[in-house]
Amino acid sequence: MANKKLKKAGFLNIPVPQGIDLVQAIKDLKKEKNAIILAHYYQDSEIQDVADFVGDSLALAQWATQTDADVIVLCGVHFMGETAKILSPEKRVFVPDLNAGCSLADSCPADEMDKFIKLYPGHTVISYVNTTAAVKTLTDVVVTSTNARQIVESFPLETKLIFGPDENLGNYINSLTGRNMVLWKGACHVHEQFSLEKILALKQEHPDAQVLAHPECKTVILKIADYIGSTSALLKFSTHSPTKKFIVATESGILHKMQLINPDKIFIPAPPNDSTCACNECNFMRLNTLEKLYNCLKYEVPEIFISEEVQRKAVKPILRMLEISGKLGL
């Protein structure tokens, strides 16, 4: 019965015992199963608080290669679980909800990407980490928003490059490096939705605030930003800046960590175009809950599986990214 529910829903839909202390129960299960919980900054605050490590895509990939745990539970979206499994094929990797996908990864099907690459012979393929394992098998090197610029600049100027799937990030990297990479036209639905008008209105209301923006945002948003950077870079900047107030244009989950580290500062989520919401959340990221995390650890489902052939091909561009990142000191 449980397997049928799992197959239908993408997670184990069994009610947790009434009155249970979920946080303590999750900690007990981690110890029992020698498991580690890796969580992205965009997860709900309660999941971030129970995780062993919280970070951006680059940090999660690095931790997946370093842990001695037998079990990795990746609280993020599906491609992050795949990345952990690719890097640690000997370990069992789980995600609390298989339905936690990614609009950006979904915008780049492997068969369509393969056709696109063939239109540009002689090009080196750079894929954003927000892609499926199948797309990574077509890739020469993977990048994250943390290291994209540095990895692109590690190639000689004359190297012909394809960059996908995030067109906004690709355009931003082109503008910084003077490159003319061929770009796949994909986008993150969260970062596409920020409202320029509402951010400018917030800026008028809070003239002492700095605008922080993720490079997946549209160019019009980046043009008004005081600082542009990856999720971890935004966190570092807000921590070290003497400014006391920030308008943050990325998924609002990062505000939890920003506030924890900087209790004396004010963080305002940049609003999306949807007038009914004051912040911008990834509906896929928020599919993961403490209840699903508990069931995931207790029943050891849903698990990430990747074929040996896909793992063998997909690991190469990820390891190349980690190698270059290490040389760059990232």
C-alpha positions as CSV (number, residue, x, y, z in Angstrom):
1,M,0.0,0.0,0.0
2,A,2.8,2.4,0.9
3,N,4.6,1.8,-2.3
4,K,1.4,2.6,-4.3
5,K,1.0,5.8,-2.4
6,L,4.7,6.7,-3.0
7,K,4.4,5.9,-6.7
8,K,1.3,8.1,-7.1
9,A,2.3,11.0,-4.9
10,G,6.1,11.2,-5.1
11,F,6.4,10.9,-1.3
12,L,5.3,8.6,1.5
13,N,1.9,10.0,2.5
14,I,1.6,8.3,5.9
15,P,0.4,10.5,8.8
16,V,3.1,10.9,11.5
17,P,2.2,9.8,15.0
18,Q,0.2,12.3,17.0
19,G,2.1,14.3,19.6
20,I,5.5,13.3,18.3
21,D,8.4,15.7,18.6
22,L,9.3,15.8,15.0
23,V,12.7,17.5,15.4
24,Q,13.9,15.1,18.0
25,A,12.5,12.1,16.1
26,I,14.4,13.2,13.0
27,K,17.6,13.6,15.0
28,D,17.1,10.1,16.4
29,L,16.6,8.6,13.0
30,K,19.7,10.3,11.6
31,K,21.8,8.7,14.4
32,E,20.1,5.3,13.9
33,K,20.7,5.2,10.2
34,N,24.0,7.2,10.0
35,A,22.3,9.7,7.8
36,I,23.1,13.3,7.0
37,I,20.6,16.0,6.0
38,L,21.7,18.6,3.5
39,A,19.4,21.5,2.9
40,H,19.3,24.4,0.5
41,Y,18.9,28.0,1.6
42,Y,15.5,28.1,-0.1
43,Q,14.0,25.5,2.2
44,D,11.5,26.4,5.0
45,S,13.2,27.6,8.1
46,E,12.3,24.6,10.2
47,I,14.0,22.3,7.7
48,Q,17.1,24.5,7.6
49,D,17.2,24.4,11.4
50,V,17.2,20.6,11.6
51,A,19.7,20.1,8.8
52,D,23.4,19.2,9.3
53,F,24.5,21.5,6.6
54,V,22.7,24.4,4.8
55,G,24.1,25.9,1.7
56,D,23.8,26.8,-2.0
57,S,24.2,24.3,-4.9
58,L,28.0,24.5,-4.9
59,A,28.3,23.8,-1.1
60,L,25.8,21.0,-1.3
61,A,27.8,19.3,-4.1
62,Q,31.0,19.7,-2.1
63,W,29.4,18.2,1.1
64,A,28.0,15.3,-0.9
65,T,31.6,14.3,-1.8
66,Q,32.9,14.7,1.8
67,T,30.4,13.0,4.1
68,D,31.0,9.7,5.8
69,A,27.3,9.1,6.2
70,D,25.7,6.1,4.7
71,V,22.5,8.0,3.8
72,I,22.1,11.5,2.4
73,V,18.8,13.2,2.6
74,L,18.8,16.2,0.2
75,C,16.2,18.8,1.2
76,G,16.0,20.8,-2.0
77,V,14.8,20.0,-5.4
78,H,15.2,16.8,-7.5
79,F,18.3,17.8,-9.5
80,M,20.1,18.4,-6.2
81,G,19.4,14.9,-5.1
82,E,20.6,13.6,-8.5
83,T,23.8,15.6,-8.1
84,A,24.5,14.1,-4.7
85,K,23.9,10.6,-6.1
86,I,26.1,11.2,-9.0
87,L,28.9,12.3,-6.7
88,S,28.3,9.6,-4.1
89,P,27.0,6.6,-6.0
90,E,27.9,4.2,-3.2
91,K,25.6,6.0,-0.8
92,R,21.8,5.9,-0.6
93,V,20.3,9.3,-1.5
94,F,16.8,10.4,-0.7
95,V,14.6,13.5,-1.2
96,P,11.5,14.1,1.0
97,D,9.3,14.7,-2.1
98,L,10.1,13.6,-5.7
99,N,7.7,16.2,-6.9
100,A,10.1,18.9,-5.8
101,G,11.3,19.7,-9.3
102,C,12.8,22.8,-10.9
103,S,11.2,25.0,-13.5
104,L,14.7,25.8,-14.9
105,A,15.7,22.2,-15.2
106,D,12.4,21.4,-16.7
107,S,12.9,24.1,-19.4
108,C,15.8,22.1,-20.8
109,P,14.9,18.5,-21.8
110,A,17.9,16.4,-22.6
111,D,16.8,15.5,-26.1
112,E,16.2,19.1,-27.1
113,M,19.5,20.2,-25.6
114,D,21.2,17.5,-27.6
115,K,19.7,18.9,-30.8
116,F,20.7,22.4,-29.7
117,I,24.3,21.4,-29.1
118,K,24.6,19.8,-32.5
119,L,23.6,23.1,-34.1
120,Y,26.9,24.6,-32.8
121,P,29.8,22.1,-33.6
122,G,33.1,22.9,-32.0
123,H,31.5,24.5,-28.9
124,T,32.3,23.7,-25.3
125,V,29.1,23.0,-23.4
126,I,28.7,24.7,-20.0
127,S,25.6,23.7,-18.1
128,Y,24.2,25.3,-15.0
129,V,23.9,22.9,-12.1
130,N,20.1,23.4,-12.3
131,T,19.8,20.6,-14.9
132,T,18.9,16.9,-15.0
133,A,21.4,14.2,-14.8
134,A,20.7,13.5,-18.5
135,V,21.7,17.0,-19.5
136,K,24.8,16.8,-17.5
137,T,25.9,13.8,-19.6
138,L,25.9,16.2,-22.6
139,T,28.0,18.7,-20.7
140,D,31.8,19.5,-20.6
141,V,31.7,21.4,-17.3
142,V,29.0,22.3,-14.8
143,V,28.8,25.6,-13.1
144,T,26.8,27.2,-10.2
145,S,25.9,30.9,-9.8
146,T,28.8,31.0,-7.3
147,N,31.5,30.0,-9.8
148,A,30.0,30.6,-13.2
149,R,32.0,33.7,-14.0
150,Q,35.3,32.2,-12.9
151,I,34.8,29.0,-14.7
152,V,33.8,30.8,-17.9
153,E,36.9,32.9,-17.6
154,S,39.1,29.8,-17.2
155,F,38.6,29.2,-20.9
156,P,40.6,31.1,-23.4
157,L,38.8,34.0,-25.0
158,E,38.7,32.3,-28.4
159,T,36.9,29.2,-27.0
160,K,33.4,28.9,-28.4
161,L,30.9,28.3,-25.6
162,I,27.3,27.2,-25.2
163,F,25.7,28.1,-21.9
164,G,22.4,26.8,-20.6
165,P,19.8,26.7,-19.4
166,D,19.4,30.0,-17.6
167,E,19.4,32.8,-20.2
168,N,19.4,35.6,-17.6
169,L,22.5,34.2,-15.9
170,G,24.2,33.6,-19.2
171,N,23.5,37.2,-20.3
172,Y,24.9,38.5,-17.0
173,I,28.1,36.4,-17.4
174,N,28.5,37.5,-21.0
175,S,28.3,41.2,-19.8
176,L,30.9,40.6,-17.1
177,T,33.4,38.6,-19.3
178,G,33.0,40.2,-22.7
179,R,32.1,36.7,-24.0
180,N,29.4,35.9,-26.6
181,M,28.3,32.5,-25.3
182,V,25.4,30.8,-27.2
183,L,22.6,30.8,-24.7
184,W,19.7,28.3,-24.2
185,K,16.5,30.2,-23.5
186,G,15.5,29.0,-20.1
187,A,14.6,30.7,-16.8
188,C,13.8,30.2,-13.2
189,H,10.1,31.0,-12.5
190,V,10.9,32.5,-9.2
191,H,13.6,34.9,-10.4
192,E,11.6,35.8,-13.5
193,Q,8.7,37.1,-11.4
194,F,10.2,39.9,-9.5
195,S,8.5,43.2,-10.0
196,L,10.7,46.2,-11.0
197,E,7.9,48.7,-10.0
198,K,7.4,47.1,-6.6
199,I,11.1,47.0,-5.8
200,L,11.5,50.7,-6.8
201,A,8.5,51.5,-4.6
202,L,10.2,49.7,-1.7
203,K,13.4,51.5,-2.4
204,Q,11.5,54.8,-2.1
205,E,9.9,53.7,1.1
206,H,13.3,52.5,2.4
207,P,15.9,54.8,0.8
208,D,18.6,53.5,3.2
209,A,18.2,50.0,2.0
210,Q,20.5,48.2,-0.5
211,V,19.0,46.0,-3.2
212,L,20.6,42.5,-3.4
213,A,19.8,40.4,-6.5
214,H,20.6,37.0,-7.8
215,P,22.0,36.8,-11.3
216,E,19.0,34.6,-12.4
217,C,16.9,37.8,-12.2
218,K,16.0,39.7,-15.4
219,T,18.4,42.4,-16.6
220,V,16.1,45.2,-15.5
221,I,16.3,44.0,-11.9
222,L,20.0,43.6,-12.0
223,K,20.4,47.2,-13.3
224,I,18.9,48.6,-10.1
225,A,20.8,46.2,-7.7
226,D,23.5,47.5,-5.4
227,Y,25.0,44.0,-5.3
228,I,24.6,41.0,-7.6
229,G,25.7,37.5,-6.5
230,S,24.8,33.9,-5.8
231,T,22.8,33.0,-2.8
232,S,25.9,32.4,-0.6
233,A,27.4,35.6,-2.0
234,L,24.3,37.6,-1.0
235,L,24.5,36.1,2.4
236,K,28.2,37.1,2.8
237,F,27.7,40.6,1.5
238,S,24.8,41.3,3.8
239,T,26.8,40.1,6.7
240,H,29.9,42.1,6.0
241,S,28.2,45.3,4.7
242,P,27.8,48.2,7.2
243,T,24.3,48.7,5.7
244,K,21.6,47.8,8.1
245,K,18.7,47.3,5.7
246,F,18.4,45.2,2.5
247,I,15.8,44.4,-0.2
248,V,16.5,40.9,-1.3
249,A,15.6,39.7,-4.8
250,T,16.0,36.0,-4.6
251,E,13.9,33.1,-3.1
252,S,12.8,34.3,0.3
253,G,14.1,31.2,2.2
254,I,17.5,32.8,2.4
255,L,16.1,35.6,4.6
256,H,16.0,33.0,7.5
257,K,19.8,32.5,7.5
258,M,20.4,36.2,6.8
259,Q,18.4,37.1,9.9
260,L,20.0,34.4,12.1
261,I,23.5,35.7,11.3
262,N,22.5,39.4,11.4
263,P,19.8,39.9,14.1
264,D,20.5,43.6,14.1
265,K,19.7,44.1,10.4
266,I,16.5,44.3,8.5
267,F,15.8,42.1,5.4
268,I,12.9,42.8,3.1
269,P,11.8,40.2,0.5
270,A,11.5,41.7,-3.0
271,P,7.9,41.2,-4.1
272,P,6.9,39.3,-7.3
273,N,4.4,40.6,-9.9
274,D,1.6,38.7,-8.2
275,S,-0.1,41.4,-6.1
276,T,-1.4,38.9,-3.5
277,C,2.1,38.0,-2.2
278,A,4.7,40.1,-0.5
279,C,7.5,37.6,-1.0
280,N,8.7,35.2,-3.7
281,E,8.8,31.5,-2.8
282,C,9.7,28.5,-4.9
283,N,6.6,26.2,-4.7
284,F,8.8,23.2,-5.6
285,M,11.3,23.9,-2.7
286,R,8.4,24.3,-0.3
287,L,7.0,20.8,-1.1
288,N,9.5,19.4,1.4
289,T,8.1,19.5,5.0
290,L,9.2,18.1,8.4
291,E,6.6,15.4,8.2
292,K,7.9,14.3,4.8
293,L,11.4,14.4,6.0
294,Y,10.5,12.2,9.0
295,N,8.8,9.7,6.8
296,C,11.7,9.8,4.3
297,L,14.2,8.8,7.1
298,K,11.9,6.3,8.8
299,Y,10.8,4.4,5.7
300,E,13.8,5.2,3.5
301,V,11.7,6.5,0.5
302,P,11.7,8.1,-2.0
303,E,15.1,7.2,-3.2
304,I,17.1,8.7,-6.0
305,F,18.3,6.1,-8.6
306,I,20.7,6.8,-11.5
307,S,22.0,4.2,-14.0
308,E,25.7,3.4,-13.9
309,E,26.1,4.8,-17.5
310,V,24.5,8.1,-16.7
311,Q,26.4,8.4,-13.4
312,R,29.7,7.7,-15.2
313,K,29.1,10.4,-17.8
314,A,27.4,13.0,-15.6
315,V,30.1,12.9,-12.9
316,K,32.8,14.1,-15.2
317,P,31.6,17.7,-15.7
318,I,30.7,18.0,-12.0
319,L,34.1,16.9,-10.9
320,R,35.7,19.2,-13.4
321,M,33.7,22.1,-11.8
322,L,34.8,21.1,-8.3
323,E,38.4,20.8,-9.6
324,I,38.4,24.3,-11.2
325,S,36.6,25.7,-8.2
326,G,39.3,24.3,-5.9
327,K,42.0,25.9,-8.0
328,L,40.1,29.2,-7.9
329,G,39.7,29.0,-4.1
330,L,35.9,29.0,-4.2
